[in-house]
């Protein structure tokens, strides 16, 4: 497979209707969280996106949530694509874990009968994991930007913002179409 064929295939997958919806909802989720965190510093939030919208878990009044979602969509539409990228996204966490773990495993691969103490390998493994974290930080943002989010909402629109409560956990389901 040639590089251009691979690029076209990846582009086709990322723009498939269901995946495109998840990516655009993910971007809107991030933009909403950015705005809520600006308005309410220190607020703990978590989110999850899917083709039908997204969830934001955290103690937020429904009126504030709806206003943040509406503004987030408007700002993405006006070109503020940076709002689609969030430092606490699971994409960053997974990228950090995979790269750091991959680097750390290099200390153990191919060692077979190599001389050196187990402690030397452990220390070398830690050093490689730290190098992997250093490399992975910008990579996670890049993966968000190019793969897991799409900061261009196109025809995405918010249909409903609905609050639910499960014990001590408050969550909002934001339903989208488009």
HELIX and SHEET records of a PDB file:
HELIX    1   1 UNK A    3  UNK A   14  1                                  12    
HELIX    2   2 UNK A   17  UNK A   39  1                                  23    
HELIX    3   3 UNK A   62  UNK A   77  1                                  16    
HELIX    4   4 UNK A   81  UNK A   84  5                                   4    
HELIX    5   5 UNK A   90  UNK A  105  1                                  16    
HELIX    6   6 UNK A  118  UNK A  143  1                                  26    
HELIX    7   7 UNK A  144  UNK A  148  3                                   5    
SHEET    1   A 4 UNK A  46  UNK A  50  0                                        
SHEET    2   A 4 UNK A  53  UNK A  57 -1                                        
SHEET    3   A 4 UNK A 169  UNK A 177 -1                                        
SHEET    4   A 4 UNK A 157  UNK A 166 -1                                        
END                                                                             
